[in-house]
């Protein structure tokens, strides 16, 4: 049984990316999934001055340790102005200072969603290119467009074609564990 860590790259209390991650985690039956809500992980904006004066918070070190012991990671990134959110960029900045290769040899299922028709694809593509710098192997990706129309709280992904694509990407990821 593999250990999977799942979270959204958003610290919003109403994060639709967290809803997508939570739904995805609910589909995994044969592995243990640790689902994190990043609302509970506030980090100050990274600066070398802050790092020098304050070091690393316990929650940052614990998150890094959880990432490094995970057999696989599921992340859904949100998009702000055609890129990953400042929160997610800040998170990776902090994590990379504690351990540059915090995702060393870790299979990653990378997702994104938005209420727009592009489904956060710009943030997804940027993140897909950045995570390998931290050691990740992005083995599958999925974008869910028009979240408000294609996702229901009770039923999950309501479009049959999108649900199939999501399941195939998830299975591709699980096959690497």
C-alpha positions, 0 to 999 in steps of 0.5 A, spaced: 500 500 500 502 506 497 502 513 501 499 518 497 500 526 499 494 530 496 493 537 496 491 544 492 496 549 491 491 554 494 490 557 501 483 559 499 477 557 504 473 556 498 478 553 493 475 549 487 482 546 486 481 543 493 474 540 491 478 537 485 483 534 490 478 531 495 474 528 489 480 525 486 483 522 493 476 519 494 477 515 488 483 511 491 481 505 494 488 501 495 492 506 498 493 510 504 491 518 502 493 524 506 489 529 504 491 536 506 487 543 506 493 548 505 488 553 509 491 550 515 498 552 512 500 559 512 507 561 510 510 568 510 512 571 504 519 568 502 525 573 503 532 571 505 532 576 510 526 573 514 529 566 513 535 568 516 532 571 522 527 566 523 529 560 520 524 555 518 517 553 521 515 547 524 509 546 519 514 547 513 519 542 516 513 537 517 510 538 510 517 537 507 518 531 511 511 528 509 512 530 501 519 526 502 516 520 505 510 520 500 510 514 495 506 519 490 503 526 490 497 529 487 497 537 486 491 541 483 494 548 482 490 554 481 491 559 476 492 567 478 493 571 471 495 565 467 500 563 472 500 559 479 498 563 485 503 567 489 501 562 495 503 556 491 510 559 488 511 561 495 510 554 498 515 551 493 520 557 494 520 555 502 520 548 501 526 548 496 530 552 501 529 547 506 530 541 501 532 543 494 529 536 491 523 535 496 520 531 491 526 527 489 524 521 485 516 522 487 511 521 482 506 526 481 499 527 478 498 534 477 491 537 476 488 544 475 481 547 474 478 554 474 471 556 472 474 558 465 474 554 459 481 553 459 481 550 466 487 553 469 491 550 463 497 555 463 498 554 471 498 547 470 503 547 464 508 552 468 508 547 474 509 541 470 515 544 467 517 547 474 516 541 479 522 536 475 527 542 478 525 539 485 526 532 483 518 530 481 516 526 476 510 528 473 507 522 470 500 524 469 496 531 468 489 533 468 485 540 467 478 541 468 475 546 465 468 550 467 468 547 474 462 550 476 458 547 470 463 540 470 463 539 477 458 537 482 459 536 490 455 530 490 457 527 483 464 529 482 466 530 475 459 530 471 461 530 464 462 523 462 468 525 457 472 529 462 470 523 468 474 518 463 480 523 462 480 524 469 480 516 471 485 515 466 490 520 468 489 517 475 490 510 473 496 512 470 499 515 476 497 510 480 500 505 476 507 508 477 506 507 485 
